Amino acid sequence: MQERTAIIGDGQMALVTADVLAFNGHSVRLWGPFPDEVKALRETRKSPKRLPTFELPEAVRLCTEIGDAV
């Protein structure tokens, strides 16, 4: 059974946690409080300000509405 997980926040630990969970087959939704930053992360899958060499997997769904994440 695939586990569903919501991560509240889009900082370094949230990104790394989302990556690990997605790698292990979980359905991950990550919510961020700043729509412009979430949009950029959704488009590029990268967060140069937080983790310059990191790329978020496509399996992680990014949300700007808290209700979509939880």
PyMOL commands that set and color helices and strands:
alter all, ss='L'
color gray80, all
select helices_A, chain A and resi 12-23+35-44+66-69
alter helices_A, ss='H'
color red, helices_A
select strands_A, chain A and resi 4-8+27-31+46-47+51-55+60-63
alter strands_A, ss='S'
color yellow, strands_A
deselect
rebuild
show_as cartoon
